[in-house]
Amino acid sequence: MLWPELPPATLAAIKRRERRHIGRVLQGAHPRVRQLPACCRDGASGCLRPDAQPGPGDSRSLLKTGNGRAGVHGAGWAGGLRLLGVPAPASLPAPGLGCGTNAESPPLQCVLTGKWTNELGSNMTIKALNGKGEFTGSYLTAVTATTNEPTESPLQGSQHHTNQKSQPTFGFTVNWNFSDSVTVFTGQCFVDKNGKEVLKTMWLLRSRVENIKDDWKATRVGTNVFVRLQPQKE
């Protein structure tokens, strides 16, 4: 936004005042700067909406631009004007703060359906959920405590059907085809800081034992982290 011509002495005084505070502003010590989104404090471009205009009390400075007029570029412009006896416009709307967008972006949705792999190389497929949040699929483990060759085993489970949030909780059971064991998984579907979907799970594996005296060693517990299985390039 462009402002009317200001006397050179006024502009010089504003610049001197702002230079004394620029270190605090850049370090986030300025009380107004601490209220800005992280992208603004980190110096990311596009922090303000393209159509946003400075409003009274806004934490930006008034500096002289190349055409001899004053432009918005820093912190405390309204305070600087009041200090010098120059009235700040009262009709300008308060700015809308964001990170390079005109509107707040919706949260990313983590979806269970699809093919997944974990840190051990085990793969699973989760089919589409029904209206109750129930699903079926298959699981091919890469590890086993038995001497049998692992085969693809069925799984069935459900996502919390009342959970309308973007990162749902879920649980499923795998009935192993190649052994007398059953594993129950519980977890949550997350979207990490890079926008990648991640399933964080904990499991209980129950193995069959011959008698009750061996019950103490029949259940194991562990965790697995699943990410989307990327298609292989031909």
Contacts in CASP RR format, 6 or more apart in sequence:
PFRMAT RR
TARGET T0000
AUTHOR 0000-0000-0000
METHOD contacts of the structure
MODEL  1
MLWPELPPATLAAIKRRERRHIGRVLQGAHPRVRQLPACCRDGASGCLRP
DAQPGPGDSRSLLKTGNGRAGVHGAGWAGGLRLLGVPAPASLPAPGLGCG
TNAESPPLQCVLTGKWTNELGSNMTIKALNGKGEFTGSYLTAVTATTNEP
TESPLQGSQHHTNQKSQPTFGFTVNWNFSDSVTVFTGQCFVDKNGKEVLK
TMWLLRSRVENIKDDWKATRVGTNVFVRLQPQKE
1 53 0 8 1.000
1 54 0 8 1.000
1 71 0 8 1.000
1 72 0 8 1.000
2 65 0 8 1.000
2 67 0 8 1.000
2 69 0 8 1.000
2 70 0 8 1.000
2 71 0 8 1.000
3 62 0 8 1.000
3 69 0 8 1.000
3 70 0 8 1.000
3 71 0 8 1.000
4 69 0 8 1.000
5 68 0 8 1.000
5 69 0 8 1.000
6 64 0 8 1.000
6 70 0 8 1.000
6 86 0 8 1.000
10 84 0 8 1.000
10 86 0 8 1.000
11 63 0 8 1.000
11 64 0 8 1.000
11 70 0 8 1.000
13 84 0 8 1.000
14 61 0 8 1.000
14 62 0 8 1.000
14 63 0 8 1.000
14 77 0 8 1.000
14 80 0 8 1.000
14 81 0 8 1.000
14 84 0 8 1.000
15 63 0 8 1.000
15 64 0 8 1.000
17 80 0 8 1.000
17 83 0 8 1.000
18 61 0 8 1.000
18 63 0 8 1.000
18 74 0 8 1.000
18 75 0 8 1.000
18 76 0 8 1.000
21 30 0 8 1.000
21 75 0 8 1.000
21 76 0 8 1.000
22 74 0 8 1.000
22 75 0 8 1.000
23 29 0 8 1.000
24 30 0 8 1.000
25 33 0 8 1.000
25 74 0 8 1.000
25 75 0 8 1.000
28 34 0 8 1.000
28 41 0 8 1.000
30 59 0 8 1.000
30 75 0 8 1.000
32 58 0 8 1.000
32 59 0 8 1.000
32 75 0 8 1.000
32 76 0 8 1.000
33 40 0 8 1.000
33 41 0 8 1.000
33 59 0 8 1.000
33 75 0 8 1.000
34 41 0 8 1.000
35 59 0 8 1.000
36 47 0 8 1.000
36 59 0 8 1.000
36 97 0 8 1.000
37 47 0 8 1.000
37 97 0 8 1.000
37 98 0 8 1.000
37 99 0 8 1.000
39 47 0 8 1.000
39 98 0 8 1.000
39 99 0 8 1.000
39 100 0 8 1.000
40 47 0 8 1.000
40 97 0 8 1.000
40 98 0 8 1.000
40 99 0 8 1.000
44 99 0 8 1.000
44 100 0 8 1.000
45 100 0 8 1.000
46 98 0 8 1.000
46 99 0 8 1.000
46 100 0 8 1.000
47 97 0 8 1.000
47 98 0 8 1.000
47 99 0 8 1.000
47 100 0 8 1.000
48 95 0 8 1.000
48 96 0 8 1.000
48 97 0 8 1.000
48 98 0 8 1.000
49 95 0 8 1.000
49 96 0 8 1.000
49 98 0 8 1.000
49 100 0 8 1.000
49 102 0 8 1.000
50 102 0 8 1.000
51 102 0 8 1.000
52 95 0 8 1.000
52 96 0 8 1.000
53 92 0 8 1.000
53 93 0 8 1.000
53 95 0 8 1.000
54 60 0 8 1.000
54 72 0 8 1.000
54 77 0 8 1.000
54 78 0 8 1.000
54 92 0 8 1.000
54 95 0 8 1.000
55 78 0 8 1.000
55 88 0 8 1.000
55 89 0 8 1.000
55 92 0 8 1.000
55 93 0 8 1.000
55 94 0 8 1.000
55 95 0 8 1.000
56 78 0 8 1.000
56 88 0 8 1.000
56 89 0 8 1.000
56 90 0 8 1.000
56 92 0 8 1.000
57 76 0 8 1.000
57 78 0 8 1.000
57 79 0 8 1.000
57 88 0 8 1.000
58 76 0 8 1.000
58 77 0 8 1.000
58 78 0 8 1.000
58 94 0 8 1.000
58 95 0 8 1.000
59 74 0 8 1.000
59 75 0 8 1.000
59 76 0 8 1.000
60 72 0 8 1.000
60 73 0 8 1.000
60 74 0 8 1.000
60 75 0 8 1.000
60 76 0 8 1.000
60 77 0 8 1.000
61 72 0 8 1.000
61 73 0 8 1.000
61 74 0 8 1.000
61 75 0 8 1.000
61 76 0 8 1.000
61 77 0 8 1.000
61 80 0 8 1.000
62 70 0 8 1.000
62 71 0 8 1.000
62 72 0 8 1.000
62 73 0 8 1.000
62 77 0 8 1.000
62 80 0 8 1.000
62 81 0 8 1.000
63 70 0 8 1.000
63 71 0 8 1.000
63 73 0 8 1.000
63 74 0 8 1.000
64 70 0 8 1.000
64 71 0 8 1.000
65 71 0 8 1.000
77 88 0 8 1.000
78 88 0 8 1.000
79 88 0 8 1.000
80 86 0 8 1.000
81 87 0 8 1.000
81 88 0 8 1.000
82 88 0 8 1.000
98 104 0 8 1.000
107 166 0 8 1.000
107 191 0 8 1.000
108 166 0 8 1.000
108 191 0 8 1.000
108 195 0 8 1.000
109 166 0 8 1.000
109 191 0 8 1.000
110 166 0 8 1.000
110 167 0 8 1.000
110 168 0 8 1.000
110 189 0 8 1.000
110 190 0 8 1.000
110 191 0 8 1.000
110 197 0 8 1.000
110 198 0 8 1.000
111 189 0 8 1.000
111 197 0 8 1.000
112 126 0 8 1.000
112 129 0 8 1.000
112 135 0 8 1.000
112 159 0 8 1.000
112 168 0 8 1.000
112 170 0 8 1.000
112 189 0 8 1.000
112 199 0 8 1.000
113 126 0 8 1.000
113 127 0 8 1.000
113 128 0 8 1.000
113 129 0 8 1.000
113 135 0 8 1.000
114 125 0 8 1.000
114 126 0 8 1.000
114 127 0 8 1.000
114 228 0 8 1.000
115 123 0 8 1.000
115 124 0 8 1.000
115 125 0 8 1.000
115 228 0 8 1.000
115 229 0 8 1.000
116 123 0 8 1.000
116 124 0 8 1.000
116 125 0 8 1.000
116 126 0 8 1.000
116 199 0 8 1.000
116 226 0 8 1.000
116 227 0 8 1.000
116 228 0 8 1.000
116 229 0 8 1.000
117 123 0 8 1.000
117 124 0 8 1.000
117 226 0 8 1.000
117 227 0 8 1.000
117 228 0 8 1.000
117 229 0 8 1.000
118 224 0 8 1.000
118 225 0 8 1.000
118 226 0 8 1.000
118 227 0 8 1.000
119 224 0 8 1.000
119 225 0 8 1.000
120 141 0 8 1.000
120 142 0 8 1.000
120 143 0 8 1.000
120 224 0 8 1.000
121 142 0 8 1.000
122 139 0 8 1.000
122 140 0 8 1.000
122 141 0 8 1.000
122 142 0 8 1.000
122 143 0 8 1.000
122 224 0 8 1.000
123 139 0 8 1.000
123 140 0 8 1.000
123 142 0 8 1.000
123 229 0 8 1.000
124 137 0 8 1.000
124 138 0 8 1.000
124 139 0 8 1.000
124 140 0 8 1.000
124 155 0 8 1.000
124 226 0 8 1.000
125 137 0 8 1.000
125 138 0 8 1.000
125 139 0 8 1.000
126 135 0 8 1.000
126 137 0 8 1.000
126 155 0 8 1.000
126 172 0 8 1.000
127 135 0 8 1.000
127 136 0 8 1.000
127 137 0 8 1.000
128 135 0 8 1.000
129 135 0 8 1.000
129 159 0 8 1.000
131 161 0 8 1.000
132 158 0 8 1.000
132 161 0 8 1.000
133 158 0 8 1.000
133 159 0 8 1.000
133 161 0 8 1.000
134 156 0 8 1.000
134 157 0 8 1.000
134 158 0 8 1.000
135 156 0 8 1.000
135 157 0 8 1.000
135 158 0 8 1.000
135 159 0 8 1.000
135 172 0 8 1.000
136 154 0 8 1.000
136 155 0 8 1.000
136 156 0 8 1.000
136 157 0 8 1.000
137 154 0 8 1.000
137 155 0 8 1.000
137 156 0 8 1.000
138 152 0 8 1.000
138 153 0 8 1.000
138 154 0 8 1.000
138 155 0 8 1.000
139 152 0 8 1.000
139 153 0 8 1.000
139 154 0 8 1.000
139 155 0 8 1.000
139 174 0 8 1.000
140 150 0 8 1.000
140 151 0 8 1.000
140 152 0 8 1.000
140 153 0 8 1.000
141 150 0 8 1.000
141 153 0 8 1.000
141 176 0 8 1.000
142 150 0 8 1.000
143 150 0 8 1.000
144 150 0 8 1.000
144 178 0 8 1.000
144 179 0 8 1.000
145 207 0 8 1.000
146 178 0 8 1.000
146 179 0 8 1.000
148 178 0 8 1.000
148 179 0 8 1.000
149 178 0 8 1.000
150 178 0 8 1.000
151 177 0 8 1.000
151 178 0 8 1.000
152 177 0 8 1.000
153 174 0 8 1.000
153 175 0 8 1.000
153 176 0 8 1.000
153 177 0 8 1.000
153 178 0 8 1.000
154 174 0 8 1.000
154 175 0 8 1.000
154 177 0 8 1.000
155 172 0 8 1.000
155 173 0 8 1.000
155 174 0 8 1.000
155 175 0 8 1.000
156 172 0 8 1.000
156 173 0 8 1.000
157 170 0 8 1.000
157 171 0 8 1.000
157 172 0 8 1.000
157 173 0 8 1.000
158 170 0 8 1.000
158 171 0 8 1.000
158 172 0 8 1.000
159 168 0 8 1.000
159 169 0 8 1.000
159 170 0 8 1.000
159 171 0 8 1.000
159 189 0 8 1.000
160 168 0 8 1.000
160 169 0 8 1.000
160 170 0 8 1.000
163 169 0 8 1.000
166 191 0 8 1.000
167 188 0 8 1.000
167 189 0 8 1.000
167 190 0 8 1.000
167 191 0 8 1.000
168 188 0 8 1.000
168 189 0 8 1.000
169 186 0 8 1.000
169 187 0 8 1.000
169 188 0 8 1.000
169 189 0 8 1.000
170 186 0 8 1.000
170 187 0 8 1.000
170 188 0 8 1.000
170 189 0 8 1.000
171 184 0 8 1.000
171 185 0 8 1.000
171 186 0 8 1.000
171 187 0 8 1.000
172 184 0 8 1.000
172 185 0 8 1.000
173 182 0 8 1.000
173 183 0 8 1.000
173 184 0 8 1.000
173 185 0 8 1.000
174 182 0 8 1.000
174 183 0 8 1.000
174 185 0 8 1.000
175 182 0 8 1.000
176 182 0 8 1.000
176 183 0 8 1.000
179 207 0 8 1.000
180 207 0 8 1.000
180 208 0 8 1.000
181 205 0 8 1.000
181 206 0 8 1.000
181 207 0 8 1.000
181 208 0 8 1.000
182 205 0 8 1.000
182 206 0 8 1.000
183 203 0 8 1.000
183 204 0 8 1.000
183 205 0 8 1.000
183 206 0 8 1.000
184 203 0 8 1.000
184 204 0 8 1.000
184 206 0 8 1.000
185 201 0 8 1.000
185 202 0 8 1.000
185 203 0 8 1.000
185 224 0 8 1.000
186 201 0 8 1.000
186 202 0 8 1.000
186 203 0 8 1.000
187 199 0 8 1.000
187 200 0 8 1.000
187 201 0 8 1.000
187 202 0 8 1.000
188 199 0 8 1.000
188 200 0 8 1.000
189 197 0 8 1.000
189 198 0 8 1.000
189 199 0 8 1.000
190 197 0 8 1.000
190 198 0 8 1.000
190 199 0 8 1.000
190 200 0 8 1.000
191 197 0 8 1.000
191 198 0 8 1.000
192 198 0 8 1.000
196 227 0 8 1.000
196 228 0 8 1.000
197 227 0 8 1.000
197 228 0 8 1.000
198 225 0 8 1.000
198 226 0 8 1.000
198 227 0 8 1.000
199 225 0 8 1.000
199 226 0 8 1.000
199 227 0 8 1.000
200 223 0 8 1.000
200 225 0 8 1.000
201 223 0 8 1.000
201 224 0 8 1.000
201 225 0 8 1.000
201 226 0 8 1.000
202 221 0 8 1.000
202 222 0 8 1.000
202 223 0 8 1.000
203 221 0 8 1.000
203 222 0 8 1.000
203 223 0 8 1.000
203 224 0 8 1.000
204 219 0 8 1.000
204 220 0 8 1.000
204 221 0 8 1.000
204 222 0 8 1.000
205 219 0 8 1.000
205 220 0 8 1.000
205 221 0 8 1.000
205 222 0 8 1.000
206 218 0 8 1.000
206 219 0 8 1.000
207 218 0 8 1.000
207 219 0 8 1.000
207 220 0 8 1.000
208 218 0 8 1.000
209 215 0 8 1.000
209 217 0 8 1.000
209 218 0 8 1.000
END
